[in-house]
């Protein structure tokens, strides 16, 4: 299983792969936002918060923008572990 972690001090990120999805979870102040994609890597990215899907995006940048908005930070403040850098279409 591929894993990766990163932190900028305020936001932490953990990348994991399940049997079905590639999952990038961001946490800040107890809030978690997830960006997920199917394992094959060709489907839209799903942004989830509080266990609910909020939106789907083709582009990784757009998904990160939404995740950052939900966490109340700038997209530049989201650390992305190396194994997750190629998410998106």
Backbone as a printed PyTorch tensor [residue, N CA C, xyz], in Angstrom:
tensor([[[  0.8440,  -1.1760,   0.0000],
         [  0.0000,   0.0000,   0.0000],
         [  0.8920,   1.2420,   0.0000]],

        [[  0.5580,   2.1910,  -0.8390],
         [  1.2830,   3.4500,  -0.9000],
         [  0.7420,   4.3950,   0.1590]],

        [[  1.6510,   5.0620,   0.8480],
         [  1.2700,   6.0240,   1.8760],
         [  2.1680,   7.2420,   1.7570]],

        [[  1.7030,   8.3490,   2.2840],
         [  2.5170,   9.5450,   2.3290],
         [  1.9210,  10.5300,   3.3040]],

        [[  2.7700,  11.3160,   3.9430],
         [  2.3180,  12.3250,   4.8900],
         [  3.0830,  13.6090,   4.6550]],

        [[  2.4410,  14.7310,   4.9870],
         [  3.0790,  16.0340,   4.8870],
         [  2.3780,  16.9710,   5.8570]],

        [[  3.0770,  18.0220,   6.2570],
         [  2.5010,  19.0060,   7.1640],
         [  3.1350,  20.3550,   6.9110]],

        [[  2.3380,  21.4050,   7.0950],
         [  2.8930,  22.7530,   7.0270],
         [  2.8430,  23.4070,   8.4010]],

        [[  2.5460,  22.6290,   9.4280],
         [  2.4440,  23.1390,  10.7770],
         [  1.0100,  23.4270,  11.1660]],

        [[  0.1990,  23.9230,  10.2390],
         [ -1.2030,  24.2200,  10.5130],
         [ -2.1290,  23.1580,   9.9250]],

        [[ -1.7590,  22.6310,   8.7750],
         [ -2.5450,  21.6130,   8.0820],
         [ -1.6810,  20.3700,   7.9180]],

        [[ -2.2580,  19.2170,   8.2300],
         [ -1.5590,  17.9620,   7.9760],
         [ -2.2860,  17.2230,   6.8570]],

        [[ -1.5310,  16.4380,   6.1140],
         [ -2.0980,  15.6720,   5.0090],
         [ -1.6150,  14.2370,   5.1070]],

        [[ -2.5220,  13.3260,   4.8190],
         [ -2.1690,  11.9090,   4.7820],
         [ -2.7490,  11.3070,   3.5050]],

        [[ -1.8900,  10.6380,   2.7440],
         [ -2.2920,   9.9770,   1.5120],
         [ -2.2750,   8.4740,   1.7380]],

        [[ -3.3590,   7.8130,   1.3700],
         [ -3.4310,   6.3530,   1.4420],
         [ -4.1620,   5.8390,   0.2090]],

        [[ -3.9890,   4.5630,  -0.0350],
         [ -4.7230,   3.9000,  -1.1000],
         [ -5.5010,   2.7440,  -0.4900]],

        [[ -6.7960,   2.7100,  -0.7710],
         [ -7.6300,   1.5930,  -0.3470],
         [ -7.7770,   0.6540,  -1.5390]],

        [[ -8.5830,  -0.3720,  -1.3840],
         [ -8.8400,  -1.2780,  -2.5050],
         [ -9.5350,  -0.5560,  -3.6610]],

        [[-10.2880,   0.5120,  -3.3450],
         [-11.0880,   1.1980,  -4.3490],
         [-10.6170,   2.6020,  -4.7130]],

        [[ -9.9580,   3.2950,  -3.7640],
         [ -9.6740,   4.7140,  -3.9680],
         [ -8.2670,   5.1320,  -3.5570]],

        [[ -7.8600,   6.2330,  -4.1530],
         [ -6.6970,   6.9860,  -3.6940],
         [ -7.2830,   8.1030,  -2.8300]],

        [[ -6.8060,   8.2380,  -1.5950],
         [ -7.4170,   9.1530,  -0.6330],
         [ -6.3710,  10.1100,  -0.0800]],

        [[ -6.6430,  11.4000,  -0.2080],
         [ -5.8000,  12.4430,   0.3490],
         [ -6.6320,  13.1890,   1.3770]],

        [[ -6.2920,  13.0150,   2.6540],
         [ -7.0560,  13.6200,   3.7490],
         [ -6.2650,  14.7600,   4.3670]],

        [[ -6.9120,  15.9150,   4.4590],
         [ -6.3270,  17.0890,   5.0980],
         [ -7.0220,  17.3080,   6.4350]],

        [[ -6.2350,  17.6880,   7.4500],
         [ -6.8250,  17.9820,   8.7470],
         [ -6.2970,  19.3030,   9.2650]],

        [[ -7.2180,  20.0900,   9.8230],
         [ -6.8650,  21.3630,  10.4540],
         [ -7.8460,  21.6050,  11.5930]],

        [[ -7.3220,  21.8120,  12.7790],
         [ -8.1470,  22.1270,  13.9510],
         [ -9.3090,  21.1520,  14.1370]],

        [[ -9.0640,  19.8740,  13.9330],
         [-10.0850,  18.8500,  14.1400],
         [-11.0310,  18.6360,  12.9690]],

        [[-10.9560,  19.4890,  11.9530],
         [-11.7900,  19.3240,  10.7520],
         [-11.0120,  18.5460,   9.7060]],

        [[-11.6870,  17.6360,   9.0230],
         [-11.0510,  16.8250,   7.9810],
         [-11.7890,  17.0110,   6.6620]],

        [[-11.0090,  17.2010,   5.6070],
         [-11.5410,  17.2690,   4.2450],
         [-10.7580,  16.2550,   3.4280]],

        [[-11.4720,  15.4670,   2.6430],
         [-10.8690,  14.3960,   1.8590],
         [-11.0360,  14.6820,   0.3700]],

        [[ -9.9670,  14.4500,  -0.3830],
         [-10.0080,  14.4470,  -1.8380],
         [ -9.7460,  13.0010,  -2.2430]],

        [[-10.6850,  12.3970,  -2.9790],
         [-10.5650,  10.9800,  -3.3250],
         [-10.7510,  10.7730,  -4.8270]],

        [[-10.0970,   9.7450,  -5.3200],
         [-10.1700,   9.3720,  -6.7370],
         [-10.1340,   7.8490,  -6.8150]],

        [[-10.7840,   7.2830,  -7.8360],
         [-10.7350,   5.8260,  -7.9410],
         [ -9.2930,   5.3680,  -8.1860]],

        [[ -9.0250,   4.1170,  -7.9130],
         [ -7.6640,   3.5750,  -8.0110],
         [ -7.0940,   3.6430,  -9.4200]],

        [[ -7.9590,   3.5690, -10.4220],
         [ -7.4750,   3.6070, -11.7990],
         [ -7.0070,   5.0070, -12.1850]],

        [[ -7.4340,   6.0300, -11.4410],
         [ -6.9610,   7.3830, -11.6580],
         [ -7.6070,   8.1360, -12.7960]],

        [[ -8.7090,   7.6430, -13.3520],
         [ -9.3180,   8.3470, -14.4780],
         [-10.6470,   9.0080, -14.1460]],

        [[-11.1770,   8.8010, -12.9700],
         [-12.4730,   9.3740, -12.6070],
         [-12.2980,  10.7530, -11.9770]],

        [[-13.4070,  11.4360, -11.8510],
         [-13.3820,  12.7540, -11.2270],
         [-12.9610,  12.6330,  -9.7640]],

        [[-12.3690,  13.7100,  -9.2670],
         [-11.9810,  13.7840,  -7.8600],
         [-13.1940,  14.1720,  -7.0290]],

        [[-13.3760,  13.5090,  -5.9030],
         [-14.4910,  13.8050,  -5.0150],
         [-13.9490,  14.5660,  -3.8090]],

        [[-14.6080,  15.6460,  -3.4320],
         [-14.2500,  16.3780,  -2.2210],
         [-15.3100,  16.0460,  -1.1830]],

        [[-14.8600,  15.5500,  -0.0270],
         [-15.7670,  15.1530,   1.0550],
         [-15.4110,  15.9100,   2.3260]],

        [[-16.4280,  16.2770,   3.0570],
         [-16.2400,  16.8950,   4.3700],
         [-17.3530,  16.3880,   5.2770]],

        [[-17.0040,  16.0470,   6.4970],
         [-18.0060,  15.5270,   7.4190],
         [-18.6310,  14.2370,   6.9340]],

        [[-17.9010,  13.4840,   6.0900],
         [-18.4030,  12.2230,   5.5680],
         [-19.3020,  12.3660,   4.3570]],

        [[-19.6500,  13.6040,   3.9960],
         [-20.5350,  13.8420,   2.8570],
         [-19.7510,  14.3320,   1.6500]],

        [[-20.1410,  13.8450,   0.4710],
         [-19.5270,  14.3560,  -0.7520],
         [-20.0640,  15.7600,  -1.0090]],

        [[-19.1460,  16.6970,  -1.2450],
         [-19.5310,  18.0870,  -1.4770],
         [-19.5430,  18.4470,  -2.9540]],

        [[-18.5600,  17.9410,  -3.7010],
         [-18.4350,  18.3300,  -5.1030],
         [-17.5050,  17.3520,  -5.8050]],

        [[-17.5450,  17.3510,  -7.1480],
         [-16.6120,  16.5630,  -7.9630],
         [-15.9090,  17.4940,  -8.9390]],

        [[-14.6480,  17.1860,  -9.1920],
         [-13.8300,  18.0070, -10.0750],
         [-12.9850,  17.1250, -10.9730]],

        [[-12.6940,  17.6180, -12.1870],
         [-11.7420,  16.9480, -13.0610],
         [-10.3230,  17.3090, -12.6640]],

        [[-10.0990,  18.5490, -12.2840],
         [ -8.7520,  19.0220, -12.0040],
         [ -8.3880,  18.9600, -10.5330]],

        [[ -7.1690,  18.5380, -10.2630],
         [ -6.6600,  18.4560,  -8.9020],
         [ -6.6110,  19.8470,  -8.2610]],

        [[ -6.2100,  20.8580,  -9.0350],
         [ -6.1370,  22.2180,  -8.4950],
         [ -7.4920,  22.7000,  -8.0010]],

        [[ -8.5410,  22.4210,  -8.7510],
         [ -9.8880,  22.8430,  -8.3410],
         [-10.3340,  22.1140,  -7.0740]],

        [[-10.0120,  20.8250,  -6.9830],
         [-10.3520,  20.0610,  -5.7830],
         [ -9.5920,  20.6080,  -4.5760]],

        [[ -8.3150,  20.9590,  -4.7770],
         [ -7.5340,  21.5400,  -3.6780],
         [ -8.0770,  22.9000,  -3.2730]],

        [[ -8.5120,  23.6970,  -4.2380],
         [ -9.1130,  24.9980,  -3.9240],
         [-10.3200,  24.8210,  -3.0080]],

        [[-11.1810,  23.8710,  -3.3440],
         [-12.3840,  23.6310,  -2.5450],
         [-12.0130,  23.0920,  -1.1590]],

        [[-11.0630,  22.1650,  -1.0960],
         [-10.6250,  21.6290,   0.1910],
         [-10.0820,  22.7420,   1.0770]],

        [[ -9.2770,  23.6220,   0.4930],
         [ -8.7110,  24.7310,   1.2610],
         [ -9.8090,  25.6620,   1.7690]],

        [[-10.7880,  25.9370,   0.9120],
         [-11.9060,  26.7930,   1.3280],
         [-12.6400,  26.1870,   2.5220]],

        [[-12.8990,  24.8810,   2.4620],
         [-13.5990,  24.2080,   3.5610],
         [-12.7870,  24.2330,   4.8570]],

        [[-11.4660,  24.2440,   4.7370],
         [-10.6020,  24.2770,   5.9200],
         [-10.2640,  25.7020,   6.3660]],

        [[-10.6110,  26.6860,   5.5490],
         [-10.3490,  28.0690,   5.8980],
         [ -8.9060,  28.4980,   5.7330]],

        [[ -8.2280,  27.9220,   4.7300],
         [ -6.8360,  28.2740,   4.4510],
         [ -6.6690,  28.5400,   2.9580]],

        [[ -5.5170,  29.0490,   2.5910],
         [ -5.1810,  29.2410,   1.1870],
         [ -4.7950,  27.8970,   0.5630]],

        [[ -5.1120,  27.6760,  -0.7020],
         [ -4.6820,  26.4340,  -1.3550],
         [ -3.1680,  26.2340,  -1.2810]],

        [[ -2.4180,  27.3240,  -1.2400],
         [ -0.9580,  27.2190,  -1.1300],
         [ -0.5250,  26.6340,   0.2190]],

        [[ -1.4290,  26.6700,   1.2010],
         [ -1.1080,  26.1570,   2.5320],
         [ -1.3720,  24.6620,   2.6800]],

        [[ -1.9030,  24.0330,   1.6370],
         [ -2.1780,  22.5940,   1.7110],
         [ -0.9320,  21.8080,   1.3180]],

        [[ -0.3780,  21.0570,   2.2630],
         [  0.7670,  20.2170,   1.9170],
         [  0.2820,  18.9830,   1.1550]],

        [[  0.9470,  18.6450,   0.0620],
         [  0.5420,  17.4840,  -0.7380],
         [  1.6950,  16.4780,  -0.7340]],

        [[  1.4870,  15.3120,  -0.1110],
         [  2.5300,  14.2790,  -0.1180],
         [  2.8650,  13.8660,  -1.5470]],

        [[  4.1020,  13.5280,  -1.7980],
         [  4.5960,  13.1940,  -3.1280],
         [  3.7400,  12.1460,  -3.8560]],

        [[  3.2830,  11.0540,  -3.2090],
         [  2.5070,  10.0720,  -3.9580],
         [  1.1690,  10.6010,  -4.4680]],

        [[  0.6860,  11.7330,  -3.9220],
         [ -0.6090,  12.2820,  -4.3330],
         [ -0.4830,  13.3670,  -5.3950]],

        [[  0.7190,  13.7520,  -5.7570],
         [  0.9060,  14.8690,  -6.6730],
         [  0.3280,  14.6570,  -8.0580]],

        [[  0.0790,  13.4120,  -8.4530],
         [ -0.4310,  13.1420,  -9.7990],
         [ -1.9350,  12.8670,  -9.8290]],

        [[ -2.6520,  13.2090,  -8.7700],
         [ -4.0970,  12.9930,  -8.7590],
         [ -4.7530,  13.9600,  -9.7420]],

        [[ -5.8900,  13.5780, -10.2700],
         [ -6.6070,  14.4100, -11.2210],
         [ -6.4600,  13.8620, -12.6230]],

        [[ -7.1410,  14.5150, -13.5600],
         [ -7.1470,  13.9970, -14.9190],
         [ -6.1160,  14.6660, -15.7780]]])
